[in-house]
Amino acid sequence: MFYGLSKFLKNLLPKRLFYRGLLIVAVPIIILQVTISLVFFDSLWIKTNKGLTKALVSEIVTIIDIYNNESDYNKKIVTDLYNKNFSFSVRFLDNEKLPDIKVERWFSPMDRTLRRELKPKFNEYWFNTISYKEVVDLRIKFGNGVLQIFFPKERIQASSIRIFAFWITIPAILMLAIAIIFLKNQTRPIIKLAKASERFGRGEDVEEFRPSGALEIRQAGHEFDKMRKRIIRHLNQRSEMLSGISHDLRTPLTRIKLQLAMIKDKNLSQKLSMDVDEMEKMLNEYLQFASTGAKDKTETFDICQLVDEIIDKYDNDNINKIANSKIYFNGRKNLIQRCINNLLDNSLKYGKEILVNIEKFNANIIVSIEDDGPGISETEYQNIIKPFYKIDKSRSESKSSVGLGLAISSDIIKSHGGDIKFDKSKLGGLKVMISLPF
């Protein structure tokens, strides 16, 4: 029960830190303001209005008594005094009836209070509080006519409500504005750190990161910067080491090639040359796998156009493509090109007919490459992206393959925040699905 309630509340709460912090600050302020407003409205404003309205109705009863008992001359004197001292306007409308149109507002406290005080005193009455800005039109059935009384609204409504609403609203708005500015300044360093981490995790070049904000955020920023520098130093050392190995190995391979050219036995020379070429190819694959692509710059490009350019280079009519006209992606173009090249090379090595499909699905770009080759068992899907892993079946016929093609492709896709999956192709072979966020 409590787990379900907790999960429900978590779904209602905002996900971002800024809005959660704003909620923590705003909710107590709003609750406090509402509580104060209700207490003031209930204990002071309503009671004050009720007392004012009750006194007004008593004066109206007095006017009715005067009209019942005094002469016309005395009535004129009394109504003039009321008009002079209380801003009343009293007149008798002979042979008039009360209006049939109801203009009372059920939601207005002023109308409710006035109606509640008039009802016990008079059987037939009608009033209008909306037609005039500053006065109320009250009509009471009297004899064969209607007694019409105009009186100021301030006689039944305390004017302090506007001042109170102003002073209770403006400070709350100012406090919320200050809280928003403060929270923005506090969350900005966290967002900056998150974006830098995301860019670095995707292999992009991150400029010198300067931590800012609160002490804890600065500490996290400093630790991230130290980690970033250690990783970059490690990658640079690995690249330099492999570059040195490549240089050292290429020199004896070149000498071997020169010596093979001098062997008179052409059959033996050809076999040895094939072994040397195989060693060079394996060496190139090792270096390609070790390359991080950190120097490549991120750019926005049309991935459909990129695939078209790659397919055109193969000059193979058996490669078919299904795609929209333009799908733009922000990433490292050279690495994406290398990934698709590796997958197409792998498909052409084991199949004849290739189908490439590019589409948008939700917030992802899906690039699928299918072939009609022998395929791969589902139990091997998680293994074939491991470096140096080879399946001892039809897909490992090439002795020169060291099992790095799919590992390189997977590394490139994951460095862009995407994913690579495998499935059975409708052509009968393997289906490789690349998912890239855009």
C-alpha positions in Angstrom: 0.0 0.0 0.0 2.7 2.5 1.1 4.9 1.4 -1.8 2.1 2.1 -4.3 1.4 5.5 -2.7 5.1 6.4 -2.7 5.4 5.4 -6.4 2.3 7.6 -7.2 3.8 10.6 -5.4 7.1 10.1 -7.2 5.3 10.2 -10.5 3.6 13.4 -9.5 6.8 15.2 -8.4 8.9 17.0 -11.0 12.0 15.1 -12.2 14.4 18.1 -12.4 16.3 19.5 -9.4 15.4 23.1 -10.2 11.7 22.4 -10.1 12.0 20.2 -7.0 13.9 23.0 -5.2 11.3 25.5 -6.3 8.6 23.2 -5.1 10.3 23.0 -1.7 10.5 26.8 -1.4 7.1 27.6 -3.0 4.8 25.2 -1.3 5.5 26.5 2.3 5.0 30.1 1.1 1.8 29.3 -0.7 0.4 27.3 2.3 1.4 30.1 4.6 -0.3 32.7 2.4 -3.4 30.7 2.0 -3.7 30.0 5.7 -3.2 33.7 6.6 -5.8 34.7 4.0 -8.4 32.2 5.2 -7.9 33.2 8.8 -8.2 36.9 7.9 -11.1 36.3 5.6 -13.0 34.2 8.2 -12.2 35.9 11.4 -11.9 39.6 10.4 -13.2 40.4 6.9 -16.5 38.4 7.0 -17.2 39.4 10.6 -16.5 43.1 9.8 -18.7 42.9 6.7 -21.5 41.2 8.7 -21.4 44.0 11.3 -21.4 46.7 8.7 -24.3 45.1 6.8 -26.3 44.6 10.0 -25.9 48.3 11.0 -26.9 49.3 7.4 -30.1 47.1 7.5 -31.0 48.6 10.9 -30.8 52.1 9.3 -33.0 51.0 6.4 -35.5 49.6 8.9 -35.5 53.0 10.6 -36.2 54.7 7.3 -39.1 52.3 6.7 -40.5 53.1 10.1 -40.3 56.8 9.4 -42.1 56.4 6.1 -44.8 54.5 7.9 -45.3 56.9 10.8 -44.2 60.4 9.8 -45.7 63.1 7.5 -44.4 63.9 4.1 -42.6 66.9 5.4 -40.8 65.0 8.1 -40.0 62.2 5.6 -38.3 64.8 3.4 -36.2 66.2 6.3 -35.1 62.7 7.4 -34.2 61.5 3.8 -32.2 64.8 3.3 -30.3 64.1 6.6 -29.5 60.6 5.5 -28.4 61.7 2.1 -26.2 64.4 3.7 -24.7 62.4 6.6 -24.7 58.8 5.3 -24.6 59.4 1.5 -28.0 57.8 1.1 -30.3 58.5 -1.7 -33.9 57.5 -0.8 -37.0 57.9 -3.0 -40.4 56.3 -3.3 -41.5 55.0 -6.7 -45.3 55.0 -6.7 -47.0 52.1 -8.6 -43.7 50.4 -9.3 -42.9 46.7 -9.1 -39.7 44.9 -8.1 -37.5 43.9 -11.2 -37.9 40.3 -12.3 -34.2 39.9 -13.3 -32.0 38.3 -10.7 -28.6 40.0 -10.5 -27.4 38.6 -7.2 -24.0 36.8 -7.2 -24.0 33.6 -5.3 -20.1 33.6 -5.0 -19.9 37.2 -3.7 -19.5 37.5 0.1 -21.0 41.0 0.0 -24.2 39.7 -1.8 -24.5 36.7 0.5 -24.1 38.8 3.7 -26.6 41.5 2.5 -29.2 38.8 1.5 -28.8 37.1 4.8 -29.5 40.3 6.8 -32.4 41.5 4.6 -34.3 38.2 4.5 -35.5 38.3 8.2 -36.5 41.9 8.0 -38.3 42.2 4.6 -40.5 39.8 2.7 -40.0 41.4 -0.8 -36.8 43.1 -1.8 -34.3 43.3 -4.7 -30.8 44.6 -4.9 -28.1 45.1 -7.5 -24.3 45.3 -6.6 -22.8 45.1 -10.1 -24.5 47.8 -12.2 -22.8 50.7 -10.3 -19.1 50.8 -9.4 -19.4 52.5 -6.0 -23.1 52.3 -4.9 -25.7 49.5 -4.3 -29.2 49.8 -5.7 -31.6 48.4 -3.1 -35.4 48.2 -3.7 -38.0 47.2 -1.0 -41.7 46.6 -1.6 -43.5 49.3 0.3 -47.3 49.8 0.1 -48.4 50.2 -3.5 -44.9 51.1 -4.7 -41.2 50.5 -4.2 -38.8 52.3 -1.9 -35.5 52.7 -3.7 -32.4 53.3 -1.7 -28.9 54.0 -3.1 -26.0 53.6 -0.6 -22.2 53.4 -0.9 -20.7 49.9 -1.2 -18.2 50.8 1.5 -21.0 50.7 4.0 -21.2 46.9 3.7 -17.7 46.1 2.5 -14.4 46.7 4.3 -11.9 48.5 2.1 -8.9 46.9 3.8 -9.3 43.7 1.8 -7.5 45.2 -1.3 -4.7 46.5 0.8 -4.4 43.2 2.6 -4.4 41.3 -0.7 -1.8 43.6 -2.1 0.6 43.3 0.8 0.2 39.6 1.1 0.6 38.9 -2.6 3.5 41.2 -3.5 5.9 39.9 -0.9 5.1 36.3 -1.9 5.8 37.1 -5.5 9.1 38.8 -4.6 10.1 35.8 -2.4 9.4 33.4 -5.2 11.3 35.5 -7.8 14.3 35.6 -5.5 14.0 31.9 -4.9 13.9 31.2 -8.7 17.0 33.4 -9.3 18.8 31.7 -6.4 17.9 28.2 -7.6 18.9 29.0 -11.1 22.3 30.0 -9.9 22.6 26.9 -7.8 21.5 24.4 -10.5 23.5 26.0 -13.3 26.8 24.4 -12.2 25.2 21.0 -11.9 23.8 21.3 -15.4 27.2 22.4 -16.7 28.8 19.4 -15.0 26.2 17.0 -16.4 26.7 18.4 -19.9 30.5 18.2 -19.7 30.2 14.6 -18.4 27.8 13.7 -21.2 30.1 15.2 -23.9 33.2 13.5 -22.4 31.3 10.2 -22.2 30.5 10.4 -25.9 34.1 10.9 -26.7 33.9 14.6 -27.6 36.7 17.1 -26.8 35.8 19.0 -23.6 37.4 22.3 -23.1 39.1 23.2 -19.8 36.3 22.6 -17.2 36.0 25.2 -14.4 33.9 24.0 -11.4 31.6 26.6 -9.9 28.7 26.8 -7.4 28.4 25.4 -3.9 31.3 23.7 -2.2 29.9 20.2 -2.8 29.3 20.9 -6.5 32.8 22.4 -6.8 34.3 19.3 -5.2 32.4 17.0 -7.7 33.5 19.2 -10.6 37.2 19.0 -9.5 37.0 15.2 -9.1 35.4 15.0 -12.6 38.2 17.1 -14.1 40.8 15.0 -12.4 39.2 11.8 -13.8 38.9 13.4 -17.2 42.6 14.2 -17.3 43.6 10.8 -16.1 41.5 9.1 -18.8 42.8 11.4 -21.5 46.4 10.7 -20.4 45.8 7.0 -20.4 44.2 7.1 -23.9 47.1 9.2 -25.2 49.6 6.8 -23.7 47.8 3.8 -25.3 47.7 5.5 -28.7 51.3 6.5 -28.5 52.4 3.0 -27.5 50.4 1.4 -30.3 51.7 4.0 -32.8 55.2 3.1 -31.7 54.5 -0.6 -32.1 53.0 0.0 -35.5 56.1 1.8 -36.6 58.4 -0.8 -35.2 56.5 -3.7 -36.8 56.1 -2.1 -40.2 59.8 -1.7 -40.6 60.7 -5.4 -40.4 57.6 -6.2 -42.5 58.9 -3.9 -45.2 62.3 -5.6 -45.1 60.6 -9.0 -45.3 58.7 -7.9 -48.4 61.9 -6.7 -50.0 63.6 -10.1 -49.2 60.6 -12.0 -50.6 60.9 -10.2 -53.9 64.4 -11.6 -54.2 63.3 -15.3 -53.7 63.4 -17.2 -56.9 60.7 -19.7 -55.8 57.6 -17.7 -56.8 55.2 -20.2 -55.1 56.9 -19.9 -51.8 57.3 -16.1 -52.2 53.6 -15.8 -52.9 52.6 -17.8 -49.8 54.9 -15.8 -47.6 53.6 -12.5 -49.1 50.1 -13.5 -48.3 51.1 -14.1 -44.7 52.8 -10.7 -44.6 49.7 -9.0 -46.0 47.6 -10.8 -43.4 49.9 -9.5 -40.6 49.6 -6.0 -42.0 45.8 -6.2 -42.1 45.6 -7.5 -38.5 47.9 -4.7 -37.4 45.7 -2.1 -39.1 42.6 -3.6 -37.3 44.4 -3.4 -33.9 45.3 0.2 -34.5 41.7 1.0 -35.7 40.3 -0.5 -32.6 42.7 1.4 -30.4 41.8 4.7 -32.1 39.4 6.7 -29.9 38.3 9.3 -32.4 38.6 12.0 -29.7 40.1 14.5 -32.2 37.1 14.2 -34.5 34.8 17.2 -34.2 31.0 16.9 -33.7 29.0 18.2 -36.6 25.4 18.0 -37.9 25.0 16.0 -41.1 22.4 14.2 -43.1 22.8 10.5 -42.2 20.8 9.4 -45.3 23.2 11.2 -47.5 26.1 9.7 -45.7 24.8 6.2 -46.2 24.2 7.0 -49.9 27.8 8.1 -50.3 29.0 4.9 -48.6 26.8 2.6 -50.7 27.9 4.4 -54.0 31.5 3.6 -53.2 30.8 -0.2 -53.2 29.2 0.0 -56.7 27.1 -3.0 -55.8 23.6 -3.4 -57.2 22.7 -5.9 -54.5 22.8 -3.2 -51.8 19.3 -1.6 -51.5 18.4 1.3 -49.3 15.1 2.4 -47.8 15.1 5.8 -46.1 13.5 9.2 -45.8 14.7 12.1 -47.8 16.7 13.8 -45.0 17.4 12.7 -41.4 19.9 15.0 -39.6 22.2 13.8 -36.8 24.7 15.6 -34.6 27.8 13.5 -34.1 31.2 12.6 -35.4 30.7 11.9 -39.1 34.0 10.0 -39.7 33.3 7.5 -36.9 29.7 6.9 -38.0 31.0 6.3 -41.6 33.6 3.8 -40.2 30.9 2.0 -38.3 28.6 1.6 -41.3 31.5 0.6 -43.5 32.5 -2.1 -41.0 28.9 -3.5 -40.9 28.5 -3.4 -44.7 31.9 -5.1 -45.1 30.8 -7.8 -42.7 27.5 -8.3 -44.5 29.1 -8.5 -48.0 31.6 -11.0 -46.7 28.9 -13.5 -45.8 25.9 -12.5 -47.9 25.0 -11.4 -51.4 21.9 -9.3 -51.0 22.0 -6.4 -48.5 19.1 -4.2 -47.3 19.7 -0.9 -45.5 16.8 0.8 -43.8 16.9 4.2 -42.1 14.0 5.6 -40.1 13.0 7.8 -37.2 11.3 6.1 -34.2 10.3 8.1 -31.2 13.5 10.1 -30.3 15.9 7.8 -32.1 17.3 7.2 -35.5 17.2 3.5 -36.4 19.7 2.2 -39.1 19.2 -1.5 -39.8 21.5 -3.6 -42.1 20.2 -7.0 -43.2 21.9 -9.7 -45.2 21.0 -13.1 -46.6 24.0 -14.9 -45.2 24.1 -17.8 -42.8 23.2 -15.7 -39.8 24.2 -16.1 -36.2 22.7 -18.0 -33.3 20.8 -15.9 -30.7 23.1 -17.1 -28.0 26.0 -15.4 -29.7 24.5 -11.9 -30.0 26.1 -10.7 -26.8 29.5 -12.2 -27.6 30.1 -11.0 -31.1 30.6 -7.4 -30.0 33.4 -8.5 -27.7 36.9 -7.7 -28.9 38.9 -10.5 -30.6 35.8 -12.9 -30.3 35.3 -15.1 -33.3 32.6 -17.7 -34.0 34.1 -21.0 -35.3 31.4 -21.3 -38.0 30.7 -19.9 -41.4 31.2 -16.3 -40.2 34.9 -16.9 -39.3 36.1 -18.3 -42.6 38.6 -15.4 -43.1 41.8 -16.2 -41.3 42.8 -12.6 -41.4 39.9 -11.5 -39.3 40.7 -10.9 -35.7 37.2 -10.2 -34.5 37.3 -6.5 -34.1 34.8 -5.2 -36.8 31.7 -5.4 -34.7 33.6 -4.4 -31.5 34.7 -1.2 -33.2 31.1 -0.5 -34.5 29.6 -1.1 -31.1 32.2 1.2 -29.4 31.4 4.0 -31.9 27.7 3.7 -31.5 27.8 3.6 -27.7 30.2 6.6 -27.7 27.4 8.5 -29.3 24.9 7.5 -26.6 23.3 4.9 -28.8 22.9 1.1 -28.9 23.5 -1.8 -31.3 21.3 -4.9 -31.4 21.1 -8.0 -33.5 18.1 -10.0 -34.8 17.2 -12.5 -37.5 16.9 -10.9 -40.9 13.8 -11.3 -43.1 16.3 -12.1 -45.8 17.4 -15.1 -43.8 20.7 -13.8 -42.4 21.7 -11.4 -39.7 20.0 -8.0 -39.0 22.1 -5.3 -37.2 20.1 -2.5 -35.7 21.8 0.8 -34.8 19.9 3.2 -32.5 21.2 6.8 -32.3 19.5 9.6 -30.2 18.7 12.8 -32.0 
